[in-house]
Amino acid sequence: MEKYNYFKQQNGLCPSEEQRMLTKLFYRNANEVYARFDDWKDNDRFYFIPLYLEMTYSMDWVAEIAPDPVWLGSFIQCNLNHPELFAVECKQCKRTVYPFRYVGSPLSGRVDLEYECPCGKKGYEMVSGWRLRANALRDQLEADKGRHTKYKLLHPFVVVATVEELLECLR
């Protein structure tokens, strides 16, 4: 397995345990983060929270849906802007939900959209279109680069918030 470990191939640039835990905190609270997007989307400290989603497919080569870290705001914005690619209908209550993570294979073209519905149903939707979804997310990240650069230039000493801080602000 070490041979196929993407982060080992990238000279050990692996997310820290804290970064992984904060990303998992997003997973557990994704519905609240989505529901309150309009409340925080204009605050760059929250928009640029880094997520370590590890959306890679590794063999002797690596294909990423998007490179880590993925900015929280870009991830949410992309999913909301492209419901035809990312929205899932809950099998239990028929509500539209959005994924907190997706992984898949460029070889098969399959993507698993992982979600937890507010009704409590957890699951994933298996869909085709790996490249379409990867391009949509990468395009959103590219579109947000200018905003990120401006934010960093205007606030060089400000530390980006964490998912935990965002959730505290929303409560």
N, C-alpha and C positions, 0 to 999 in steps of 0.2 A: 504493500500500500504506500510506503514511503516514496516509491518511484513515481507514483501518480499524484502525490500531494502538490497541489498548485502552489501553495505558499513556500514550500521547500524549493520549488523551481524558481521562485522569485527572490532568492537569496534570503529567505527567512522573514520576509515582510508579512508577518501574520498578525491579524488583529489581536490585541491584548484580551485577556479574560474580561476586563472591565468593559471594553468595547463590545465584546460579544454579549455580555449581560445586559448592557444598555440597549442593544439591538433586540434582544429577546423581550425586554420591557416594552418596546414598541410593538412587537408581535402580540403581546397580551393585551395591549391597549389600543390597537389599531382602529377599532370602531370609533372610539372617542376622538382620536386624532383626526380621522376622516371627517367626523360629524362637526368638529369645531375648526375645520380648516380655514374658513373665512375669518376666524378670530385671531389666527396667528400667521397667516400666509404673508403678510406685509412686514413682519418682524424678521429681519435677516438673522438675528441670533438664533431663532427657531428654525427658519427655513433651511439654513445650512447645517443643521445637525447631521453629523456623519452617521450613516448606517453601514454595517458590515454584513451584507446579505449573502455573500459568498455564492453568487450566481454564476458559477463556472462549471464547465464540462472539461474534464481532464483525461487525457490518455498520454500518449507520447507528445502531444500538443495540447494547447489550451484554447478554449473558446469561451468568451464571457458574454453574458447578456449585457452586462455593464461592469466596468471595473469598480472595485471598492476603493474608497467609500462612496456610497451613493447618498446624495443629499436628501434628507427627509422630504423637504418641500418639493424637490424635483420629482421624487418617486410618487408622491401623492398627486401632484399636478398632472403628471403623465397619465396616471391611471384614471383620473377624473376627466381628462380631456379626451380619452380614448375608451369610452365604455364598451365599444364594439370589440375591443381587444382584451379588456381587463375586467369588465363587470361579470359577475357570476350570479345566477339565480339560486338562492338557497333551496335545497331540495325539501326542507322541512316546512318553511313558512312562506316560500316564494318571494321573499324580499330580495332586492338587488343589493349585493355586497361586493366589496372590492378586496383584492388580496393584500396580505401583509408581506407576502414573499412569493417569488416564482423561480422555478428552476426547470431545467429541461435539457434536451439534447439537440444540437444542430444537425446531427446525423439523421435522426428520425423526424426532426422538425417539431417534436412534441414539447409542450410546456405544461407544467403543473402549477396552477394558480392556487396557492394555499390561502385559506380564509377561515374566519370564525364569525358567524352571523350573530347579531345581537340576541337572537332567540336561543343561542347556546350551541347551535349545530356547528361542529368543526369539520373541516374536510378540505378537499382539493378538487379542482375541476381540471381534467386533462383535455387540452386543446391542441390543435396544430397551429403552426405559424411562428416558430421560434424566431426567425429572422425579422418578421414584422414587429413583434413585440420588442426584440432587442433594439431594432432601429428606432422605434418610438421612444424608448427610454433614453437611448444615447442622444437622440435629437433634443430631448428635453434638457438633459444635462448640458449639452452644448449651448442651448439657448440661454441657460442660466449662468454660464461662465462669466459673461460681462457683468451681470448683477453681482456675482461673487467677487470679482476683481474690484469693482467699485466699493463694495462693502469692506474688503480687506484694506484698501487704500485709505478710506475715510476713517476706519477704526482699527489701526494696526495693533493695538494692545488689548482689544476686546477678545475675550475667550468665547467661542461659540458655546451655546447652551447644550445641555444634555436632554435626552428624552425625559428623564426624571424631572428636570426643571420645567420643561414644557408642560408636563402633566400637573405639576404643582400650580402652575399659572392658570391652567384650565379649570382647576377645581375651586 
